Amino acid sequence: MIAYFRIKNNEITGMSRYPYEEEEGCETIEKEVTKEKFSMGVDIFVYENGKIKEVPPPEYDDDGNKIWSTN
């Protein structure tokens, strides 16, 4: 499936199944992803050197609760 990533100030600010409307200072990048990766959310993606890259999912949320199993 195609995911649309909104980039602002060299950071991912959103991810959608549908293209974003044009907005000043923002860029939209398309990337083919699996449904499983899409369902994990924007936290497993980073924007580096003009490209969207996958990173390992976070093990803990912002409150310190474990959210992904590593086994």
All heavy atoms as TSV, in Angstrom:
chain	resi	resn	atom	element	x	y	z
A	1	MET	N	N	0.842	-1.176	0.000
A	1	MET	CA	C	0.000	0.000	0.000
A	1	MET	C	C	0.889	1.242	0.000
A	1	MET	O	O	2.029	1.191	0.435
A	1	MET	CB	C	-0.943	-0.006	1.210
A	1	MET	CG	C	-0.280	0.222	2.546
A	1	MET	SD	S	-1.422	0.223	3.951
A	1	MET	CE	C	-2.251	1.760	3.725
A	2	ILE	N	N	0.353	2.330	-0.487
A	2	ILE	CA	C	1.076	3.601	-0.499
A	2	ILE	C	C	0.722	4.386	0.759
A	2	ILE	O	O	-0.446	4.528	1.102
A	2	ILE	CB	C	0.703	4.453	-1.737
A	2	ILE	CG1	C	1.057	3.720	-3.026
A	2	ILE	CG2	C	1.379	5.810	-1.682
A	2	ILE	CD1	C	2.524	3.628	-3.317
A	3	ALA	N	N	1.750	4.873	1.449
A	3	ALA	CA	C	1.556	5.774	2.583
A	3	ALA	C	C	2.064	7.142	2.169
A	3	ALA	O	O	3.045	7.260	1.435
A	3	ALA	CB	C	2.314	5.278	3.808
A	4	TYR	N	N	1.382	8.164	2.615
A	4	TYR	CA	C	1.773	9.541	2.330
A	4	TYR	C	C	2.289	10.159	3.624
A	4	TYR	O	O	1.594	10.144	4.643
A	4	TYR	CB	C	0.581	10.335	1.790
A	4	TYR	CG	C	0.093	9.794	0.468
A	4	TYR	CD1	C	-0.880	8.797	0.424
A	4	TYR	CD2	C	0.614	10.250	-0.728
A	4	TYR	CE1	C	-1.320	8.274	-0.783
A	4	TYR	CE2	C	0.183	9.734	-1.941
A	4	TYR	CZ	C	-0.778	8.753	-1.959
A	4	TYR	OH	O	-1.206	8.241	-3.155
A	5	PHE	N	N	3.501	10.661	3.571
A	5	PHE	CA	C	4.134	11.266	4.736
A	5	PHE	C	C	4.206	12.767	4.547
A	5	PHE	O	O	4.631	13.239	3.492
A	5	PHE	CB	C	5.550	10.723	4.924
A	5	PHE	CG	C	5.583	9.261	5.268
A	5	PHE	CD1	C	5.567	8.297	4.281
A	5	PHE	CD2	C	5.619	8.860	6.585
A	5	PHE	CE1	C	5.597	6.953	4.586
A	5	PHE	CE2	C	5.649	7.512	6.913
A	5	PHE	CZ	C	5.639	6.558	5.912
A	6	ARG	N	N	3.795	13.509	5.558
A	6	ARG	CA	C	3.904	14.968	5.528
A	6	ARG	C	C	5.198	15.344	6.231
A	6	ARG	O	O	5.457	14.907	7.354
A	6	ARG	CB	C	2.734	15.635	6.218
A	6	ARG	CG	C	2.987	17.137	6.385
A	6	ARG	CD	C	1.767	17.880	6.687
A	6	ARG	NE	N	1.164	18.198	5.400
A	6	ARG	CZ	C	0.003	18.792	5.260
A	6	ARG	NH1	N	-0.698	19.121	6.301
A	6	ARG	NH2	N	-0.475	19.056	4.077
A	7	ILE	N	N	6.006	16.144	5.554
A	7	ILE	CA	C	7.301	16.577	6.080
A	7	ILE	C	C	7.266	18.082	6.282
A	7	ILE	O	O	6.865	18.830	5.397
A	7	ILE	CB	C	8.445	16.241	5.092
A	7	ILE	CG1	C	8.390	14.788	4.635
A	7	ILE	CG2	C	9.803	16.604	5.689
A	7	ILE	CD1	C	8.521	13.771	5.716
A	8	LYS	N	N	7.692	18.504	7.469
A	8	LYS	CA	C	7.808	19.933	7.760
A	8	LYS	C	C	9.047	20.126	8.627
A	8	LYS	O	O	9.230	19.405	9.606
A	8	LYS	CB	C	6.565	20.453	8.491
A	8	LYS	CG	C	6.571	21.952	8.693
A	8	LYS	CD	C	5.243	22.436	9.234
A	8	LYS	CE	C	5.249	23.958	9.263
A	8	LYS	NZ	N	3.954	24.485	9.664
A	9	ASN	N	N	9.873	21.073	8.247
A	9	ASN	CA	C	11.129	21.338	8.972
A	9	ASN	C	C	11.969	20.065	9.134
A	9	ASN	O	O	12.504	19.787	10.199
A	9	ASN	CB	C	10.847	21.965	10.340
A	9	ASN	CG	C	10.153	23.297	10.229
A	9	ASN	OD1	O	10.397	24.059	9.294
A	9	ASN	ND2	N	9.271	23.579	11.157
A	10	ASN	N	N	12.048	19.284	8.051
A	10	ASN	CA	C	12.838	18.045	8.021
A	10	ASN	C	C	12.389	16.997	9.038
A	10	ASN	O	O	13.176	16.167	9.464
A	10	ASN	CB	C	14.335	18.338	8.186
A	10	ASN	CG	C	14.909	18.988	6.963
A	10	ASN	OD1	O	14.583	18.610	5.839
A	10	ASN	ND2	N	15.745	19.978	7.159
A	11	GLU	N	N	11.123	17.026	9.426
A	11	GLU	CA	C	10.571	16.019	10.324
A	11	GLU	C	C	9.242	15.519	9.787
A	11	GLU	O	O	8.497	16.272	9.162
A	11	GLU	CB	C	10.351	16.599	11.723
A	11	GLU	CG	C	11.623	16.893	12.473
A	11	GLU	CD	C	11.363	17.247	13.921
A	11	GLU	OE1	O	10.255	16.978	14.425
A	11	GLU	OE2	O	12.273	17.805	14.539
A	12	ILE	N	N	8.938	14.252	10.061
A	12	ILE	CA	C	7.638	13.695	9.684
A	12	ILE	C	C	6.603	14.238	10.660
A	12	ILE	O	O	6.738	14.075	11.862
A	12	ILE	CB	C	7.650	12.160	9.730
A	12	ILE	CG1	C	8.679	11.602	8.739
A	12	ILE	CG2	C	6.263	11.611	9.416
A	12	ILE	CD1	C	8.876	10.097	8.848
A	13	THR	N	N	5.581	14.896	10.129
A	13	THR	CA	C	4.526	15.439	10.988
A	13	THR	C	C	3.209	14.704	10.812
A	13	THR	O	O	2.247	15.002	11.511
A	13	THR	CB	C	4.320	16.945	10.734
A	13	THR	OG1	O	3.949	17.127	9.369
A	13	THR	CG2	C	5.582	17.732	11.038
A	14	GLY	N	N	3.158	13.748	9.883
A	14	GLY	CA	C	1.938	12.985	9.696
A	14	GLY	C	C	2.115	11.869	8.684
A	14	GLY	O	O	3.049	11.866	7.891
A	15	MET	N	N	1.204	10.897	8.741
A	15	MET	CA	C	1.194	9.778	7.806
A	15	MET	C	C	-0.263	9.453	7.509
A	15	MET	O	O	-1.094	9.413	8.416
A	15	MET	CB	C	1.898	8.569	8.423
A	15	MET	CG	C	1.919	7.350	7.531
A	15	MET	SD	S	2.906	5.977	8.215
A	15	MET	CE	C	1.816	5.382	9.517
A	16	SER	N	N	-0.577	9.228	6.230
A	16	SER	CA	C	-1.959	9.015	5.830
A	16	SER	C	C	-2.036	8.023	4.675
A	16	SER	O	O	-1.065	7.813	3.959
A	16	SER	CB	C	-2.563	10.360	5.394
A	16	SER	OG	O	-3.855	10.186	4.868
A	17	ARG	N	N	-3.217	7.458	4.494
A	17	ARG	CA	C	-3.469	6.628	3.309
A	17	ARG	C	C	-3.804	7.491	2.096
A	17	ARG	O	O	-3.833	7.004	0.982
A	17	ARG	CB	C	-4.640	5.685	3.563
A	17	ARG	CG	C	-4.343	4.629	4.569
A	17	ARG	CD	C	-5.509	3.706	4.725
A	17	ARG	NE	N	-5.204	2.732	5.757
A	17	ARG	CZ	C	-5.932	1.685	6.011
A	17	ARG	NH1	N	-7.028	1.461	5.332
A	17	ARG	NH2	N	-5.588	0.841	6.962
A	18	TYR	N	N	-4.087	8.757	2.344
A	18	TYR	CA	C	-4.510	9.657	1.277
A	18	TYR	C	C	-3.554	10.838	1.185
A	18	TYR	O	O	-3.002	11.273	2.200
A	18	TYR	CB	C	-5.934	10.161	1.555
A	18	TYR	CG	C	-6.898	9.019	1.763
A	18	TYR	CD1	C	-7.283	8.639	3.043
A	18	TYR	CD2	C	-7.381	8.288	0.685
A	18	TYR	CE1	C	-8.142	7.569	3.247
A	18	TYR	CE2	C	-8.228	7.218	0.878
A	18	TYR	CZ	C	-8.615	6.865	2.150
A	18	TYR	OH	O	-9.453	5.794	2.341
A	19	PRO	N	N	-3.376	11.380	-0.020
A	19	PRO	CA	C	-2.459	12.520	-0.172
A	19	PRO	C	C	-2.897	13.723	0.663
A	19	PRO	O	O	-4.090	13.957	0.846
A	19	PRO	CB	C	-2.541	12.850	-1.666
A	19	PRO	CG	C	-3.125	11.653	-2.317
A	19	PRO	CD	C	-3.969	10.977	-1.278
A	20	TYR	N	N	-1.923	14.443	1.164
A	20	TYR	CA	C	-2.196	15.673	1.911
A	20	TYR	C	C	-2.429	16.822	0.937
A	20	TYR	O	O	-1.875	16.836	-0.160
A	20	TYR	CB	C	-1.009	16.036	2.811
A	20	TYR	CG	C	-0.871	15.144	4.004
A	20	TYR	CD1	C	-0.004	14.058	4.005
A	20	TYR	CD2	C	-1.603	15.387	5.160
A	20	TYR	CE1	C	0.129	13.241	5.113
A	20	TYR	CE2	C	-1.480	14.573	6.277
A	20	TYR	CZ	C	-0.611	13.511	6.242
A	20	TYR	OH	O	-0.492	12.706	7.344
A	21	GLU	N	N	-3.239	17.783	1.349
A	21	GLU	CA	C	-3.387	19.000	0.551
A	21	GLU	C	C	-2.105	19.807	0.682
A	21	GLU	O	O	-1.427	19.752	1.716
A	21	GLU	CB	C	-4.582	19.812	1.046
A	21	GLU	CG	C	-5.912	19.145	0.750
A	21	GLU	CD	C	-7.087	20.035	1.090
A	21	GLU	OE1	O	-6.908	21.263	1.155
A	21	GLU	OE2	O	-8.177	19.491	1.289
A	22	GLU	N	N	-1.791	20.555	-0.355
A	22	GLU	CA	C	-0.577	21.371	-0.322
A	22	GLU	C	C	-0.672	22.411	0.779
A	22	GLU	O	O	-1.726	22.996	1.008
A	22	GLU	CB	C	-0.366	22.060	-1.670
A	22	GLU	CG	C	0.087	21.102	-2.749
A	22	GLU	CD	C	0.480	21.822	-4.021
A	22	GLU	OE1	O	0.934	22.981	-3.941
A	22	GLU	OE2	O	0.317	21.217	-5.080
A	23	GLU	N	N	0.433	22.593	1.473
A	23	GLU	CA	C	0.496	23.578	2.538
A	23	GLU	C	C	1.897	24.200	2.496
A	23	GLU	O	O	2.893	23.484	2.338
A	23	GLU	CB	C	0.259	22.908	3.890
A	23	GLU	CG	C	0.228	23.868	5.051
A	23	GLU	CD	C	-0.035	23.162	6.377
A	23	GLU	OE1	O	-0.872	22.236	6.408
A	23	GLU	OE2	O	0.611	23.542	7.355
A	24	GLU	N	N	1.963	25.489	2.647
A	24	GLU	CA	C	3.244	26.183	2.582
A	24	GLU	C	C	4.197	25.652	3.654
A	24	GLU	O	O	3.814	25.466	4.805
A	24	GLU	CB	C	3.037	27.684	2.784
A	24	GLU	CG	C	4.289	28.492	2.502
A	24	GLU	CD	C	4.044	29.979	2.553
A	24	GLU	OE1	O	2.902	30.412	2.269
A	24	GLU	OE2	O	4.991	30.687	2.879
A	25	GLY	N	N	5.417	25.366	3.255
A	25	GLY	CA	C	6.424	24.872	4.186
A	25	GLY	C	C	6.369	23.374	4.421
A	25	GLY	O	O	7.153	22.841	5.192
A	26	CYS	N	N	5.432	22.677	3.755
A	26	CYS	CA	C	5.294	21.230	3.921
A	26	CYS	C	C	5.553	20.522	2.600
A	26	CYS	O	O	5.350	21.069	1.533
A	26	CYS	CB	C	3.894	20.864	4.407
A	26	CYS	SG	S	3.539	21.410	6.073
A	27	GLU	N	N	5.972	19.288	2.712
A	27	GLU	CA	C	6.217	18.444	1.551
A	27	GLU	C	C	5.529	17.112	1.815
A	27	GLU	O	O	5.425	16.676	2.962
A	27	GLU	CB	C	7.731	18.255	1.423
A	27	GLU	CG	C	8.177	17.256	0.417
A	27	GLU	CD	C	9.698	17.049	0.442
A	27	GLU	OE1	O	10.381	17.590	1.327
A	27	GLU	OE2	O	10.163	16.318	-0.428
A	28	THR	N	N	5.028	16.460	0.761
A	28	THR	CA	C	4.432	15.139	0.900
A	28	THR	C	C	5.291	14.141	0.140
A	28	THR	O	O	5.656	14.375	-1.008
A	28	THR	CB	C	2.996	15.110	0.351
A	28	THR	OG1	O	2.197	16.018	1.109
A	28	THR	CG2	C	2.387	13.724	0.474
A	29	ILE	N	N	5.627	13.039	0.801
A	29	ILE	CA	C	6.418	11.982	0.175
A	29	ILE	C	C	5.604	10.692	0.212
A	29	ILE	O	O	5.023	10.338	1.234
A	29	ILE	CB	C	7.755	11.782	0.926
A	29	ILE	CG1	C	8.604	13.040	0.793
A	29	ILE	CG2	C	8.500	10.564	0.385
A	29	ILE	CD1	C	9.933	12.961	1.508
A	30	GLU	N	N	5.574	9.993	-0.921
A	30	GLU	CA	C	4.896	8.706	-1.020
A	30	GLU	C	C	5.906	7.590	-0.780
A	30	GLU	O	O	7.041	7.677	-1.223
A	30	GLU	CB	C	4.309	8.508	-2.412
A	30	GLU	CG	C	3.250	9.485	-2.802
A	30	GLU	CD	C	2.781	9.253	-4.227
A	30	GLU	OE1	O	2.907	8.116	-4.748
A	30	GLU	OE2	O	2.288	10.206	-4.827
A	31	LYS	N	N	5.472	6.539	-0.096
A	31	LYS	CA	C	6.332	5.373	0.117
A	31	LYS	C	C	5.467	4.131	0.176
A	31	LYS	O	O	4.424	4.122	0.807
A	31	LYS	CB	C	7.132	5.525	1.410
A	31	LYS	CG	C	8.052	4.322	1.700
A	31	LYS	CD	C	8.904	4.571	2.917
A	31	LYS	CE	C	9.724	3.354	3.315
A	31	LYS	NZ	N	10.674	2.909	2.343
A	32	GLU	N	N	5.917	3.080	-0.476
A	32	GLU	CA	C	5.243	1.785	-0.414
A	32	GLU	C	C	5.555	1.148	0.939
A	32	GLU	O	O	6.727	1.021	1.313
A	32	GLU	CB	C	5.736	0.886	-1.553
A	32	GLU	CG	C	5.053	-0.451	-1.625
A	32	GLU	CD	C	3.638	-0.392	-2.166
A	32	GLU	OE1	O	3.328	0.476	-2.986
A	32	GLU	OE2	O	2.832	-1.236	-1.736
A	33	VAL	N	N	4.521	0.791	1.689
A	33	VAL	CA	C	4.693	0.143	2.995
A	33	VAL	C	C	3.704	-1.006	3.106
A	33	VAL	O	O	2.703	-1.048	2.405
A	33	VAL	CB	C	4.474	1.138	4.171
A	33	VAL	CG1	C	5.471	2.274	4.125
A	33	VAL	CG2	C	3.065	1.665	4.213
A	34	THR	N	N	3.979	-1.934	4.014
A	34	THR	CA	C	3.018	-3.012	4.261
A	34	THR	C	C	1.921	-2.492	5.186
A	34	THR	O	O	2.121	-1.516	5.916
A	34	THR	CB	C	3.704	-4.226	4.923
A	34	THR	OG1	O	4.182	-3.839	6.211
A	34	THR	CG2	C	4.847	-4.763	4.075
A	35	LYS	N	N	0.783	-3.160	5.177
A	35	LYS	CA	C	-0.309	-2.769	6.082
A	35	LYS	C	C	0.132	-2.884	7.529
A	35	LYS	O	O	-0.239	-2.082	8.372
A	35	LYS	CB	C	-1.549	-3.632	5.829
A	35	LYS	CG	C	-2.258	-3.284	4.554
A	35	LYS	CD	C	-3.515	-4.113	4.377
A	35	LYS	CE	C	-4.175	-3.753	3.063
A	35	LYS	NZ	N	-5.409	-4.501	2.849
A	36	GLU	N	N	0.938	-3.913	7.823
A	36	GLU	CA	C	1.432	-4.104	9.192
A	36	GLU	C	C	2.285	-2.910	9.628
A	36	GLU	O	O	2.106	-2.376	10.721
A	36	GLU	CB	C	2.250	-5.384	9.277
A	36	GLU	CG	C	2.819	-5.631	10.654
A	36	GLU	CD	C	3.715	-6.853	10.694
A	36	GLU	OE1	O	4.549	-7.031	9.786
A	36	GLU	OE2	O	3.581	-7.610	11.661
A	37	LYS	N	N	3.203	-2.472	8.779
A	37	LYS	CA	C	4.055	-1.327	9.117
A	37	LYS	C	C	3.206	-0.066	9.263
A	37	LYS	O	O	3.423	0.734	10.162
A	37	LYS	CB	C	5.133	-1.107	8.056
A	37	LYS	CG	C	6.072	-2.257	7.874
A	37	LYS	CD	C	7.132	-2.272	8.923
A	37	LYS	CE	C	8.107	-3.398	8.624
A	37	LYS	NZ	N	9.113	-3.561	9.622
A	38	PHE	N	N	2.233	0.111	8.371
A	38	PHE	CA	C	1.367	1.285	8.453
A	38	PHE	C	C	0.613	1.294	9.781
A	38	PHE	O	O	0.493	2.325	10.433
A	38	PHE	CB	C	0.384	1.306	7.278
A	38	PHE	CG	C	-0.422	2.565	7.196
A	38	PHE	CD1	C	0.048	3.662	6.501
A	38	PHE	CD2	C	-1.659	2.660	7.828
A	38	PHE	CE1	C	-0.693	4.837	6.431
A	38	PHE	CE2	C	-2.399	3.821	7.763
A	38	PHE	CZ	C	-1.917	4.913	7.057
A	39	SER	N	N	0.127	0.108	10.199
A	39	SER	CA	C	-0.652	0.039	11.435
A	39	SER	C	C	0.192	0.322	12.675
A	39	SER	O	O	-0.341	0.686	13.721
A	39	SER	CB	C	-1.350	-1.309	11.564
A	39	SER	OG	O	-0.412	-2.327	11.807
A	40	MET	N	N	1.515	0.175	12.574
A	40	MET	CA	C	2.395	0.486	13.704
A	40	MET	C	C	2.525	1.998	13.914
A	40	MET	O	O	2.934	2.445	14.967
A	40	MET	CB	C	3.783	-0.116	13.497
A	40	MET	CG	C	3.815	-1.596	13.627
A	40	MET	SD	S	5.504	-2.163	13.410
A	40	MET	CE	C	5.316	-3.894	13.740
A	41	GLY	N	N	2.185	2.749	12.892
A	41	GLY	CA	C	2.182	4.204	13.039
A	41	GLY	C	C	3.461	4.873	12.598
A	41	GLY	O	O	4.443	4.248	12.227
A	42	VAL	N	N	3.423	6.168	12.662
A	42	VAL	CA	C	4.498	7.011	12.149
A	42	VAL	C	C	5.791	6.881	12.955
A	42	VAL	O	O	6.867	7.199	12.465
A	42	VAL	CB	C	4.007	8.475	12.049
A	42	VAL	CG1	C	3.917	9.102	13.418
A	42	VAL	CG2	C	4.858	9.294	11.120
A	43	ASP	N	N	5.722	6.358	14.177
A	43	ASP	CA	C	6.913	6.265	15.029
A	43	ASP	C	C	7.983	5.321	14.504
A	43	ASP	O	O	9.116	5.376	14.967
A	43	ASP	CB	C	6.529	5.837	16.451
A	43	ASP	CG	C	5.762	6.915	17.189
A	43	ASP	OD1	O	5.879	8.099	16.806
A	43	ASP	OD2	O	5.045	6.576	18.144
A	44	ILE	N	N	7.649	4.440	13.557
A	44	ILE	CA	C	8.669	3.531	13.042
A	44	ILE	C	C	9.326	4.071	11.774
A	44	ILE	O	O	10.078	3.368	11.116
A	44	ILE	CB	C	8.124	2.106	12.801
A	44	ILE	CG1	C	7.105	2.078	11.664
A	44	ILE	CG2	C	7.552	1.518	14.072
A	44	ILE	CD1	C	6.890	0.687	11.093
A	45	PHE	N	N	9.049	5.320	11.446
A	45	PHE	CA	C	9.641	5.943	10.270
A	45	PHE	C	C	10.383	7.222	10.662
A	45	PHE	O	O	9.974	7.925	11.581
A	45	PHE	CB	C	8.561	6.290	9.238
A	45	PHE	CG	C	7.816	5.095	8.724
A	45	PHE	CD1	C	6.602	4.735	9.285
A	45	PHE	CD2	C	8.331	4.314	7.708
A	45	PHE	CE1	C	5.904	3.623	8.830
A	45	PHE	CE2	C	7.643	3.204	7.245
A	45	PHE	CZ	C	6.430	2.857	7.802
A	46	VAL	N	N	11.472	7.489	9.954
A	46	VAL	CA	C	12.203	8.743	10.130
A	46	VAL	C	C	12.476	9.336	8.758
A	46	VAL	O	O	12.496	8.633	7.746
A	46	VAL	CB	C	13.537	8.567	10.902
A	46	VAL	CG1	C	13.294	8.139	12.331
A	46	VAL	CG2	C	14.463	7.612	10.195
A	47	TYR	N	N	12.703	10.633	8.726
A	47	TYR	CA	C	13.033	11.336	7.497
A	47	TYR	C	C	14.503	11.725	7.575
A	47	TYR	O	O	14.905	12.476	8.460
A	47	TYR	CB	C	12.148	12.580	7.365
A	47	TYR	CG	C	12.396	13.398	6.124
A	47	TYR	CD1	C	12.021	12.931	4.875
A	47	TYR	CD2	C	13.001	14.644	6.207
A	47	TYR	CE1	C	12.238	13.687	3.735
A	47	TYR	CE2	C	13.210	15.407	5.071
A	47	TYR	CZ	C	12.828	14.924	3.835
A	47	TYR	OH	O	13.042	15.676	2.708
A	48	GLU	N	N	15.324	11.152	6.681
A	48	GLU	CA	C	16.751	11.442	6.650
A	48	GLU	C	C	17.210	11.597	5.216
A	48	GLU	O	O	16.882	10.779	4.362
A	48	GLU	CB	C	17.557	10.299	7.284
A	48	GLU	CG	C	17.405	10.161	8.769
A	48	GLU	CD	C	18.238	9.006	9.310
A	48	GLU	OE1	O	18.884	8.290	8.521
A	48	GLU	OE2	O	18.231	8.819	10.536
A	49	ASN	N	N	17.991	12.628	4.975
A	49	ASN	CA	C	18.591	12.857	3.657
A	49	ASN	C	C	17.568	12.805	2.523
A	49	ASN	O	O	17.811	12.240	1.470
A	49	ASN	CB	C	19.711	11.846	3.395
A	49	ASN	CG	C	20.793	11.918	4.440
A	49	ASN	OD1	O	21.168	12.999	4.881
A	49	ASN	ND2	N	21.294	10.776	4.869
A	50	GLY	N	N	16.391	13.367	2.769
A	50	GLY	CA	C	15.374	13.442	1.736
A	50	GLY	C	C	14.589	12.171	1.508
A	50	GLY	O	O	13.823	12.076	0.549
A	51	LYS	N	N	14.761	11.166	2.373
A	51	LYS	CA	C	14.062	9.897	2.195
A	51	LYS	C	C	13.408	9.454	3.496
A	51	LYS	O	O	13.847	9.786	4.581
A	51	LYS	CB	C	15.047	8.810	1.737
A	51	LYS	CG	C	15.655	9.094	0.394
A	51	LYS	CD	C	16.495	7.948	-0.063
A	51	LYS	CE	C	17.062	8.313	-1.434
A	51	LYS	NZ	N	17.630	7.199	-2.112
A	52	ILE	N	N	12.351	8.650	3.342
A	52	ILE	CA	C	11.674	8.039	4.484
A	52	ILE	C	C	12.357	6.700	4.745
A	52	ILE	O	O	12.495	5.888	3.839
A	52	ILE	CB	C	10.181	7.801	4.198
A	52	ILE	CG1	C	9.469	9.096	3.815
A	52	ILE	CG2	C	9.509	7.097	5.370
A	52	ILE	CD1	C	9.332	10.095	4.923
A	53	LYS	N	N	12.781	6.478	5.988
A	53	LYS	CA	C	13.431	5.221	6.346
A	53	LYS	C	C	12.700	4.598	7.527
A	53	LYS	O	O	12.145	5.297	8.358
A	53	LYS	CB	C	14.888	5.474	6.744
A	53	LYS	CG	C	15.715	6.048	5.618
A	53	LYS	CD	C	17.140	6.283	6.057
A	53	LYS	CE	C	17.937	6.871	4.905
A	53	LYS	NZ	N	19.321	7.113	5.280
A	54	GLU	N	N	12.733	3.254	7.581
A	54	GLU	CA	C	12.124	2.537	8.701
A	54	GLU	C	C	13.146	2.383	9.814
A	54	GLU	O	O	14.331	2.203	9.566
A	54	GLU	CB	C	11.663	1.154	8.257
A	54	GLU	CG	C	10.472	1.190	7.333
A	54	GLU	CD	C	10.005	-0.196	6.942
A	54	GLU	OE1	O	10.203	-1.155	7.717
A	54	GLU	OE2	O	9.447	-0.316	5.849
A	55	VAL	N	N	12.670	2.466	11.041
A	55	VAL	CA	C	13.492	2.226	12.224
A	55	VAL	C	C	12.765	1.209	13.091
A	55	VAL	O	O	11.560	1.019	12.944
A	55	VAL	CB	C	13.744	3.537	13.016
A	55	VAL	CG1	C	14.582	4.503	12.203
A	55	VAL	CG2	C	12.467	4.188	13.460
A	56	PRO	N	N	13.468	0.546	13.997
A	56	PRO	CA	C	12.774	-0.407	14.867
A	56	PRO	C	C	11.677	0.286	15.661
A	56	PRO	O	O	11.833	1.444	16.055
A	56	PRO	CB	C	13.880	-0.917	15.801
A	56	PRO	CG	C	15.153	-0.617	15.089
A	56	PRO	CD	C	14.890	0.601	14.260
A	57	PRO	N	N	10.559	-0.398	15.895
A	57	PRO	CA	C	9.476	0.225	16.662
A	57	PRO	C	C	9.917	0.519	18.090
A	57	PRO	O	O	10.744	-0.213	18.639
A	57	PRO	CB	C	8.359	-0.816	16.640
A	57	PRO	CG	C	9.021	-2.098	16.296
A	57	PRO	CD	C	10.245	-1.762	15.505
A	58	PRO	N	N	9.397	1.575	18.668
A	58	PRO	CA	C	9.756	1.879	20.058
A	58	PRO	C	C	9.235	0.793	20.995
A	58	PRO	O	O	8.164	0.246	20.773
A	58	PRO	CB	C	9.060	3.225	20.324
A	58	PRO	CG	C	7.984	3.309	19.307
A	58	PRO	CD	C	8.427	2.511	18.117
A	59	GLU	N	N	10.027	0.465	21.996
A	59	GLU	CA	C	9.601	-0.545	22.963
A	59	GLU	C	C	8.684	0.046	24.018
A	59	GLU	O	O	7.860	-0.647	24.590
A	59	GLU	CB	C	10.830	-1.139	23.661
A	59	GLU	CG	C	11.012	-2.599	23.379
A	59	GLU	CD	C	12.160	-3.176	24.162
A	59	GLU	OE1	O	13.310	-2.887	23.816
A	59	GLU	OE2	O	11.883	-3.918	25.118
A	60	TYR	N	N	8.839	1.347	24.275
A	60	TYR	CA	C	8.071	2.006	25.325
A	60	TYR	C	C	7.413	3.270	24.791
A	60	TYR	O	O	7.961	3.941	23.918
A	60	TYR	CB	C	8.993	2.375	26.503
A	60	TYR	CG	C	9.622	1.164	27.137
A	60	TYR	CD1	C	10.850	0.686	26.701
A	60	TYR	CD2	C	8.970	0.472	28.147
A	60	TYR	CE1	C	11.419	-0.441	27.268
A	60	TYR	CE2	C	9.534	-0.662	28.716
A	60	TYR	CZ	C	10.759	-1.115	28.275
A	60	TYR	OH	O	11.304	-2.227	28.826
A	61	ASP	N	N	6.249	3.604	25.315
A	61	ASP	CA	C	5.588	4.849	24.917
A	61	ASP	C	C	6.173	6.016	25.723
A	61	ASP	O	O	7.098	5.831	26.525
A	61	ASP	CB	C	4.066	4.749	25.063
A	61	ASP	CG	C	3.592	4.603	26.504
A	61	ASP	OD1	O	4.386	4.829	27.445
A	61	ASP	OD2	O	2.417	4.269	26.693
A	62	ASP	N	N	5.657	7.205	25.486
A	62	ASP	CA	C	6.178	8.398	26.141
A	62	ASP	C	C	6.048	8.360	27.658
A	62	ASP	O	O	6.751	9.072	28.373
A	62	ASP	CB	C	5.486	9.656	25.601
A	62	ASP	CG	C	5.817	9.902	24.140
A	62	ASP	OD1	O	6.869	9.400	23.680
A	62	ASP	OD2	O	5.045	10.589	23.462
A	63	ASP	N	N	5.134	7.519	28.167
A	63	ASP	CA	C	4.936	7.408	29.605
A	63	ASP	C	C	5.747	6.272	30.228
A	63	ASP	O	O	5.617	5.994	31.418
A	63	ASP	CB	C	3.454	7.192	29.930
A	63	ASP	CG	C	2.609	8.388	29.509
A	63	ASP	OD1	O	3.099	9.522	29.601
A	63	ASP	OD2	O	1.465	8.162	29.064
A	64	GLY	N	N	6.560	5.591	29.420
A	64	GLY	CA	C	7.393	4.497	29.930
A	64	GLY	C	C	6.715	3.141	29.943
A	64	GLY	O	O	7.262	2.178	30.480
A	65	ASN	N	N	5.532	3.039	29.327
A	65	ASN	CA	C	4.820	1.759	29.262
A	65	ASN	C	C	5.307	0.940	28.061
A	65	ASN	O	O	5.445	1.483	26.968
A	65	ASN	CB	C	3.312	1.978	29.142
A	65	ASN	CG	C	2.771	2.770	30.308
A	65	ASN	OD1	O	3.054	2.460	31.460
A	65	ASN	ND2	N	2.010	3.803	30.016
A	66	LYS	N	N	5.539	-0.355	28.259
A	66	LYS	CA	C	5.977	-1.216	27.166
A	66	LYS	C	C	4.847	-1.347	26.148
A	66	LYS	O	O	3.718	-1.637	26.509
A	66	LYS	CB	C	6.377	-2.581	27.711
A	66	LYS	CG	C	7.089	-3.422	26.695
A	66	LYS	CD	C	7.665	-4.669	27.355
A	66	LYS	CE	C	8.379	-5.489	26.334
A	66	LYS	NZ	N	9.802	-5.525	26.522
A	67	ILE	N	N	5.162	-1.101	24.873
A	67	ILE	CA	C	4.115	-1.169	23.850
A	67	ILE	C	C	4.371	-2.215	22.775
A	67	ILE	O	O	3.464	-2.655	22.122
A	67	ILE	CB	C	3.883	0.208	23.177
A	67	ILE	CG1	C	5.184	0.796	22.648
A	67	ILE	CG2	C	3.217	1.165	24.127
A	67	ILE	CD1	C	5.011	2.090	21.875
A	68	TRP	N	N	5.625	-2.611	22.560
A	68	TRP	CA	C	5.925	-3.624	21.546
A	68	TRP	C	C	6.754	-4.715	22.188
A	68	TRP	O	O	7.685	-4.453	22.916
A	68	TRP	CB	C	6.713	-3.042	20.368
A	68	TRP	CG	C	5.977	-1.982	19.627
A	68	TRP	CD1	C	6.217	-0.645	19.675
A	68	TRP	CD2	C	4.881	-2.156	18.740
A	68	TRP	NE1	N	5.340	0.023	18.877
A	68	TRP	CE2	C	4.505	-0.860	18.293
A	68	TRP	CE3	C	4.165	-3.253	18.291
A	68	TRP	CZ2	C	3.465	-0.668	17.406
A	68	TRP	CZ3	C	3.123	-3.028	17.388
A	68	TRP	CH2	C	2.793	-1.772	16.978
A	69	SER	N	N	6.424	-5.941	21.885
A	69	SER	CA	C	7.201	-7.060	22.374
A	69	SER	C	C	8.388	-7.279	21.457
A	69	SER	O	O	8.259	-7.190	20.235
A	69	SER	CB	C	6.321	-8.314	22.409
A	69	SER	OG	O	7.110	-9.425	22.756
A	70	THR	N	N	9.538	-7.578	22.023
A	70	THR	CA	C	10.727	-7.809	21.206
A	70	THR	C	C	11.035	-9.288	21.066
A	70	THR	O	O	12.054	-9.650	20.525
A	70	THR	CB	C	11.954	-7.074	21.814
A	70	THR	OG1	O	12.099	-7.495	23.159
A	70	THR	CG2	C	11.791	-5.574	21.723
A	71	ASN	N	N	10.182	-10.190	21.576
A	71	ASN	CA	C	10.453	-11.614	21.458
A	71	ASN	C	C	9.937	-12.110	20.142
A	71	ASN	O	O	8.962	-11.831	19.643
A	71	ASN	CB	C	9.837	-12.484	22.548
A	71	ASN	CG	C	9.315	-11.746	23.739
A	71	ASN	OD1	O	9.249	-10.535	23.758
A	71	ASN	ND2	N	8.941	-12.488	24.733
